[in-house]
Amino acid sequence: MKPNVLVVEDEELMRSILRQLLEDEGYRVLSADSAENALEIFAVNDVAVTLTDIKMAGMDGLELLDQIKTIDAEAIVIIMTAYSSVDSAIAALRKGVYDYVTKPFVNEDLLQTVRNAIRTKELFKENRNLRRELDKHYSFSEIISTSEALKQVFRIVEKVADTNVSVLIEGESGTGKELIARAIHYKSRRAAKPFLAVNCGALPESILESELFGHAKGAFTGATGDKKGLFRSADGGTLLLDEIGEMPLALQVKLLRALQEHEVTPVGASVPVKFDARIVAATNKNLEKEVAENRFREDLFYRLNVIEITLPPLRERRADVPLLAKHFIAQFAKEQNTTEKNITKEAMAALVNHQWQGNVRELQNAVERAFILGNDEVALENLPPKIRLGAENNYEMRDPEGLRPPLEEMERRYILEILKSVDEDKTAAAAILGIDLSTLYRKLKRYEEI
């Protein structure tokens, strides 16, 4: 469909000239002889660009601009005037006008301004569609978790995504640190720009420095050309520094300077270069402990740790295991174009009670193995040996149909043991536990309801 251009001009001859000029260019022209009339047209039509005179009887072009922006903040408006002045140009620009054209104008110049405006509108639309798709893809509304700790993580992501503050994501391997980093990126204004990641513990120091900051031609043997490095390659986007706790101390100094100055100096170069990338760091180490033991710079830690996100291990949210297992079964069935399989109660109990040192990644691999090896169901005998043997040796396995959060279960058992030790004397038990008697009664009542 041809883009709609709304022409707002109170002089009939000029309105007619503009209409003919734009229609010859292939646009569909809507015209109005006043700002008031223009608002009515704008409200009921899909207008790509509004081209309006600035000086008109009644509402002028600047007032019209305000009203249009109220209806659509992304509206593209071009102002025309024969009364050009610095003051009116500044006023129009401050109010969000796309461009400013003076009369008399050269036809080709005006058409080029409209072409540019149309392209900008198309980019706005593409961006909006991209954001909608990314929001859908990285939405937490259907996240596979009942954990309050994870829900708190999602709330933090929503709040910090559209800022530029540094984020430090902590958690064991397999807890999904990179997924959270990607969610931060794709929910931000940087979504259309690159998301790049580097494992700081996987490369030697000299190679890592070149990967991060780039290098100049001839900086070392094999440097046959200039290299931008990840900081500059992620310009406008996000750079994930994974396993930041593994970064050598000497390189930590250079990283700190880069973060403070927003510039990097490529290896072999003498002039620093600016960059605009949002930095997210991730680690499976306790960085505060690393700082205390002089293995990580304290100043760098505080520079990275503006917002801290801690991902709980899977063993601390066992109630999520059945949900995740069933999700993975459905996912594997779809990938292999086959029917979903039921999981036996024994297999589910074994999954729920396993310690999951590899977290969600280990669970996914275990379920996939059992799905492939099993016939009509995901059974205990098809799970990895250590999970199967652990189930056979565990005589107090949790019922997967009646899971309780681990901390609450531990508390329940402890309180019941204390009560048993004092022959069910609730007053004595409350004194030992250091809680009010009324608090103890509330807890016991809740345990009866579980």
Number of C-alpha atoms within 10 A of each C-alpha: 5 10 16 18 24 25 25 29 25 18 12 11 10 13 19 13 10 21 20 14 17 18 13 10 11 12 18 17 20 17 22 20 18 22 26 15 12 21 17 11 16 20 12 8 11 12 19 21 24 26 22 31 27 26 17 17 11 10 13 16 26 22 15 21 24 16 15 20 17 11 12 12 11 14 19 23 26 24 24 23 20 13 10 14 10 8 9 16 18 13 12 23 15 9 14 19 20 19 18 21 20 16 11 9 12 10 12 10 11 19 15 11 16 24 14 14 20 18 12 17 19 14 12 14 13 13 15 12 12 15 19 14 13 18 16 13 11 19 15 16 9 8 12 14 18 14 17 10 14 18 15 13 18 19 11 15 22 15 11 17 20 16 12 16 16 18 24 27 24 22 18 19 18 19 22 18 24 18 11 20 26 20 22 26 29 26 22 22 17 22 23 16 16 17 21 17 18 18 16 24 16 13 14 11 16 10 11 20 20 20 20 23 24 24 23 19 17 14 16 11 7 8 13 12 11 16 19 19 19 22 27 21 22 22 19 19 23 29 26 28 23 24 20 24 24 18 22 16 15 10 13 19 13 16 19 17 14 19 18 11 12 16 19 24 19 24 22 16 16 9 9 14 16 14 19 16 25 22 21 27 25 26 22 20 16 12 20 15 11 15 16 11 10 11 16 21 21 14 13 18 19 13 17 21 18 12 16 16 21 19 20 18 20 25 20 15 21 25 21 19 24 20 13 18 21 17 15 19 22 16 14 20 17 12 9 10 9 10 12 18 18 14 21 13 15 19 22 22 19 23 25 26 20 20 15 19 16 17 18 21 15 16 22 17 15 19 27 21 15 21 24 14 15 17 11 12 17 26 22 24 15 21 23 14 12 10 20 19 14 16 21 13 9 12 8 8 16 16 15 20 11 8 17 16 15 14 11 11 13 11 12 15 12 13 19 13 14 18 19 13 12 13 11 13 12 17 16 16 23 19 12 13 15 10 12 12 16 12 11 19 13 10 14 14 11 11 12 7 6 8
